[in-house]
Amino acid sequence: MRAIPIGGCRQVSRYSGLFSRWYLTGQVLCCDATKITGWVRHMAFVVPPKLQVRLDGRLLGTAKLKSGSLLGTGIQRWGEVNRSPSLSKPKYWEFSFCSKHRPCAGSVIEVSAAWSGSHLAGSPWTVRHGVPPSPFVFMHIPKTAGTSLRGMLETAFENSGVFPSRDYLWRSGGRYVPPAQLGEVLKGVGENTSLVLGHYRYDLLRKILPQSSIFTMVRSPESQIVSLLKHQRAQTGDNYESLAMDSSGVVRPAFRNVQAKFFLSEDELRCMTEGAAQRAASGDEMRPKDFVTQRLREFALVGVSEKFQESCLQLETILGRSLGDPQRDNQTRLPDEKVSSDLINRLLEENQIDQLIYDLATATL
C-alpha cells in the first residue's frame, strides 16, 4: 500500500475501513458523572485522531489526548498483539463533561474517531452505577480448548450477547481487558450481555459478578504444559528448557500450577503448596483434596478438554441453548515437535495441584 500523507482527514478517509480495524485501536476505561477516560493507539505516521464524544446522540466535543501517562506501560504490554509495528505508543485520553451536559443513569456515551466514525472498544457506553448482572461467566484457562469453546459460545449467544465480543477485541487490539480494569469496564456493557468471558481468576469473577453461574474447562497438566511450551516457542524461538527453567534449574512460575492459579487465590495456593501435608496431618488445615473438591462444586461446570464433546453436552443443558458442532481453534504451529520426557516429568512435579484439579473434574464429569 502506498504511503498516506500526514495530516488532513480527506486523504485518510479514503482508507477509513482499513484504518478503523488495523491502524487505530483504543478503549473506554472508566466513566462517571464528570469525566470519561480511556486510551488509544494509532498509525505512527499520521496525526493523532480526533476523538469525538457524544452524549445520547449529541456531539459534546473532542477528547483531550495525553502521552506518558501511568496507563501507558500497562496498555502497551497487553496491546502488543496488534500486528503492525508502526502503531504509536498508547495515549491516554479524557473528556470532562460540563455542568449542563452531564450523563445520568441510562445515558449512552459514544467515543469515535472523527475521520472515520469508528468507535473505540467500549463505545457505546451505557452509564450505570454498578455492573449489570450477567447470567453466565466462562473462566477461560489458557490452552484448555477454551478458544474453541469460545467460538461456539459466541455463535450460540450471538456477538452482542458476549463480552468481550469479537468486535470489541478487534477494536481494542486483540486481548481481554486487564483484570484490574474489568470491574469498571463492565459497568458500560449493554443490558443484553448474557455471557462474560476471559482469562480471569475465580476470586475476581466471583467478586465482580457474585450471582453469575461460572463454568470453565481444564486439561491434563501434561498436555497443557506441552501446549504452553510450544505456544511460547512459536512466539520466541527459544528452546523448551530455557522457556521452562531459569538459569539455576528452577521451574519458572509460568509453568507451575497454571490451572490452579485460576481456581485458587494466591494465599490458598500457597497454603496448599507450602507444607500442606504436614498441616493436614496435624488437622490445622483442610486437606487439599477436600478444599479443591469444595471449590469445584462452586462452579456450574468444570469441563475437561479430553472429554470436549461430553462437556459441551452438559454445558448446553446449563445454558439452555445449542452450541453447535465442535470447533478446533488456536492449534499449535509446532505439531510435530517433541518435548523431552525428562523436562515434562520435571514440570509435572511442580503441577500437583493442577493434577488434583484435573483428576477430580474428570471423575465427576
C-alpha positions in Angstrom: 0.0 0.0 0.0 1.4 3.4 -0.9 2.3 5.9 1.8 -0.6 8.0 3.2 0.2 11.8 3.5 0.4 13.1 7.1 -2.4 15.4 8.1 -5.8 16.1 6.7 -8.8 13.8 7.2 -9.6 14.0 3.5 -6.7 11.7 2.5 -7.1 9.4 5.5 -10.8 9.0 5.0 -10.1 7.1 1.8 -8.7 4.3 4.0 -11.2 4.6 6.9 -12.4 1.0 6.7 -8.8 -0.2 6.8 -7.6 2.2 9.5 -10.6 1.7 11.8 -9.8 -2.0 12.1 -6.0 -2.2 11.8 -4.4 1.1 12.4 -6.5 2.5 15.2 -7.2 0.7 18.4 -8.5 2.0 21.7 -10.8 1.6 24.6 -13.1 3.3 27.0 -11.9 2.5 30.6 -14.0 4.4 33.0 -16.9 6.9 33.2 -18.6 8.8 35.9 -20.8 11.9 36.1 -17.9 14.3 35.5 -15.4 12.5 33.2 -14.8 9.7 30.7 -11.3 8.2 30.2 -9.5 5.7 28.0 -6.6 5.0 25.8 -5.9 5.0 22.0 -3.1 3.8 19.6 -2.9 4.9 16.0 -0.6 4.7 13.0 2.6 6.4 13.9 3.0 8.4 10.7 -0.4 10.1 10.8 -1.6 12.8 13.0 -3.3 11.7 16.2 -7.0 11.0 15.7 -9.6 13.4 16.9 -11.9 11.5 19.3 -15.4 12.9 19.3 -17.6 12.4 22.3 -21.4 12.2 22.1 -24.0 12.0 24.9 -27.3 10.5 23.9 -26.5 11.4 20.2 -25.5 15.0 20.9 -21.9 15.9 20.0 -20.3 17.4 23.1 -16.7 17.9 21.8 -13.3 16.3 21.4 -11.4 14.2 23.9 -8.0 15.5 25.0 -5.1 13.2 24.3 -2.2 12.8 26.7 1.1 10.8 26.4 3.3 9.4 29.0 0.5 8.6 31.4 0.7 5.9 34.1 -1.7 3.9 32.0 0.8 3.7 29.1 3.1 1.0 30.3 0.3 -1.5 31.1 -1.6 -0.8 27.9 1.5 -1.2 25.8 2.3 -4.5 27.4 -1.1 -6.2 26.7 -1.7 -4.3 23.5 1.3 -5.5 21.6 -0.7 -8.2 19.9 -1.5 -5.6 17.3 0.5 -6.8 14.4 1.6 -3.5 12.9 4.9 -2.4 14.3 4.2 1.2 13.2 1.4 1.8 15.8 2.1 4.6 18.2 2.6 4.1 21.9 -0.6 4.2 23.9 -2.0 7.6 24.5 -4.3 8.3 27.5 -7.3 10.5 26.7 -10.0 12.1 28.8 -13.1 14.2 28.4 -14.7 16.3 31.1 -18.4 16.9 31.0 -19.7 20.4 31.6 -22.3 21.0 34.3 -25.2 21.3 31.9 -24.3 18.2 29.8 -23.5 15.5 32.3 -24.6 11.9 32.0 -27.1 10.2 34.3 -28.1 6.6 34.8 -29.2 5.2 31.4 -27.3 7.8 29.3 -25.4 6.5 26.3 -21.9 7.9 25.6 -20.1 7.3 22.3 -16.4 7.9 21.6 -15.3 7.6 17.9 -12.6 8.8 15.5 -13.7 12.0 13.8 -12.3 10.9 10.4 -13.9 7.5 10.2 -16.7 7.4 12.7 -15.1 4.2 14.1 -16.0 3.6 17.7 -13.4 2.6 20.3 -13.9 -0.6 22.2 -16.4 0.1 25.0 -18.4 2.6 22.9 -21.3 3.0 23.1 -21.0 3.1 26.9 -24.2 2.8 29.0 -23.9 4.8 32.2 -24.9 3.0 35.4 -23.8 2.8 39.0 -22.8 -0.8 39.1 -22.0 -3.9 37.0 -25.2 -5.2 35.3 -25.9 -8.9 36.1 -24.7 -11.4 33.6 -26.2 -14.9 33.9 -23.1 -16.8 32.8 -19.3 -16.4 33.0 -16.7 -18.5 31.2 -13.4 -18.6 33.1 -11.1 -19.2 30.1 -7.9 -21.0 31.2 -5.2 -20.9 28.5 -4.5 -24.0 26.4 -7.6 -26.0 27.6 -9.6 -25.9 24.3 -11.0 -22.6 25.6 -10.6 -20.8 22.3 -12.6 -23.5 20.5 -15.3 -23.3 23.1 -15.3 -19.5 23.0 -16.1 -19.6 19.3 -19.0 -21.9 19.9 -20.3 -19.7 22.7 -20.1 -16.6 20.6 -22.2 -18.3 17.9 -24.7 -19.5 20.5 -25.1 -16.2 22.3 -24.5 -14.0 19.2 -22.0 -11.3 19.1 -24.0 -8.7 21.1 -24.7 -11.1 23.9 -21.0 -11.8 24.7 -18.4 -9.6 26.4 -15.9 -9.1 25.1 -17.3 -9.8 21.6 -15.1 -10.4 18.5 -15.8 -6.8 17.5 -14.8 -5.4 20.9 -11.5 -7.4 20.8 -10.8 -6.2 17.3 -11.2 -2.6 18.2 -9.1 -2.9 21.4 -6.2 -4.7 19.9 -6.9 -8.3 20.5 -6.7 -9.2 24.2 -9.0 -9.4 27.1 -9.5 -6.4 29.4 -6.8 -6.4 32.1 -8.1 -7.9 35.4 -7.6 -4.6 37.3 -9.9 -2.8 34.8 -12.6 -5.4 34.4 -15.0 -4.2 37.1 -15.0 -0.6 35.7 -15.3 -1.7 32.1 -18.2 -4.0 32.8 -20.2 -1.1 34.1 -20.6 0.2 30.5 -21.7 -3.0 28.7 -25.1 -3.3 27.1 -28.1 -4.7 29.0 -28.4 -7.7 26.7 -25.0 -9.1 27.7 -25.6 -12.7 28.8 -22.0 -14.1 28.9 -18.8 -12.6 30.2 -15.6 -14.5 29.4 -11.8 -14.1 29.7 -8.6 -15.1 31.4 -9.8 -14.1 34.9 -9.3 -15.8 38.2 -12.3 -17.2 40.1 -11.9 -14.9 43.1 -12.1 -11.8 40.8 -15.1 -13.1 38.9 -17.0 -14.0 42.0 -16.3 -10.6 43.5 -17.4 -8.7 40.4 -20.3 -11.0 39.3 -21.4 -12.7 42.6 -24.7 -14.1 41.2 -23.4 -15.5 37.9 -23.0 -19.1 37.1 -19.3 -19.7 36.3 -18.1 -22.5 34.1 -14.6 -23.5 32.8 -12.5 -26.2 31.1 -9.5 -27.9 32.4 -6.9 -30.1 30.7 -4.4 -32.8 31.5 -1.4 -31.0 33.0 1.0 -32.8 30.7 -1.0 -31.8 27.6 -1.4 -28.2 28.8 2.3 -27.8 29.7 3.3 -29.1 26.2 0.9 -26.8 24.6 2.1 -23.8 26.6 5.7 -24.6 25.7 5.0 -24.9 22.0 3.0 -21.7 22.1 5.9 -19.8 23.7 8.5 -21.4 21.4 6.5 -20.4 18.3 6.4 -16.8 19.5 10.0 -16.5 20.8 12.1 -19.2 19.0 13.7 -20.2 22.4 14.3 -23.8 23.3 11.9 -25.6 25.7 14.4 -25.9 28.5 15.2 -22.2 28.7 11.5 -21.3 28.5 10.5 -23.6 31.4 13.6 -23.3 33.6 15.7 -20.4 34.9 19.5 -20.5 34.9 19.6 -22.2 38.3 17.4 -25.1 37.1 14.2 -23.9 39.0 10.9 -24.2 37.2 9.6 -20.7 36.2 6.4 -19.6 37.8 4.6 -19.5 34.4 4.8 -23.3 34.4 3.8 -24.1 38.0 0.1 -25.0 38.6 -1.1 -22.7 35.8 -4.7 -24.0 36.0 -4.8 -23.9 39.9 -4.0 -20.2 39.8 -7.3 -19.6 38.2 -9.3 -21.6 40.8 -7.4 -20.6 43.9 -6.3 -17.3 45.3 -2.6 -16.7 45.9 -3.0 -17.4 49.6 -5.0 -20.6 49.0 -2.5 -21.9 46.6 0.4 -21.0 48.8 -1.3 -22.8 51.7 -1.6 -26.0 49.6 2.0 -26.0 48.2 4.0 -25.0 51.2 3.9 -27.8 53.8 0.3 -28.8 53.1 0.9 -32.4 54.0 2.2 -31.5 57.5 -0.6 -29.1 58.2 -3.2 -31.6 57.0 -1.8 -34.3 59.2 -2.0 -32.0 62.3 -5.6 -31.2 61.5 -4.8 -27.4 61.2 -5.9 -27.2 57.6 -8.4 -28.8 55.3 -6.7 -31.4 53.1 -6.0 -30.1 49.5 -8.4 -32.7 48.0 -11.2 -31.6 50.2 -10.6 -28.0 49.6 -10.4 -28.4 45.8 -13.5 -30.6 45.8 -15.4 -27.8 47.6 -14.2 -25.2 45.2 -15.1 -27.2 42.1 -18.7 -27.5 43.5 -19.0 -23.8 43.3 -18.8 -24.0 39.5 -21.8 -24.7 37.3 -19.5 -26.9 35.3 -15.8 -27.8 35.2 -15.4 -29.4 31.8 -12.5 -31.5 30.6 -10.9 -30.8 27.2 -10.1 -34.5 26.7 -13.9 -35.0 27.0 -14.8 -32.0 25.0 -18.0 -33.3 23.4 -19.4 -34.6 26.7 -18.5 -31.4 28.4 -20.3 -29.4 25.7 -23.4 -31.5 26.1 -23.6 -30.8 29.8 -23.0 -27.1 29.2 -25.8 -26.9 26.7 -28.2 -28.1 29.4 -26.8 -25.4 31.8 -27.0 -22.6 29.2 -30.3 -23.7 27.7 -29.1 -23.4 24.1 -27.2 -25.4 21.5 -23.5 -24.9 21.0 -23.5 -26.4 17.5 -20.7 -28.6 16.1 -17.4 -28.8 18.0 -14.6 -26.5 16.7 -10.8 -26.8 16.8 -9.3 -23.3 17.0 -5.9 -22.0 18.1 -4.0 -25.2 17.4 -0.2 -25.4 17.8 2.0 -24.3 15.0 4.6 -26.9 16.0 2.5 -30.2 15.9 5.4 -32.5 15.1 8.0 -31.2 17.6 8.7 -33.3 20.7 9.3 -32.1 24.2 11.7 -34.3 26.2 10.1 -36.7 28.7 12.6 -35.6 31.3 11.6 -32.0 31.1 7.9 -32.9 31.2 8.4 -35.1 34.3 10.3 -32.3 36.0 7.5 -29.8 35.3 4.8 -32.2 36.4 6.5 -32.3 39.8 5.5 -28.6 40.1 2.0 -29.1 39.0 0.5 -31.4 41.6 -2.5 -29.2 42.4 -3.3 -28.9 38.6 -3.2 -32.7 38.5 -5.6 -32.9 41.5 -8.0 -30.5 39.9 -7.9 -32.4 36.6 -8.5 -35.8 38.3 -11.4 -34.6 40.4 -13.0 -32.8 37.4 -12.6 -35.9 35.2 -14.1 -38.2 37.9 -17.2 -36.0 38.3 -17.9 -35.3 34.6 
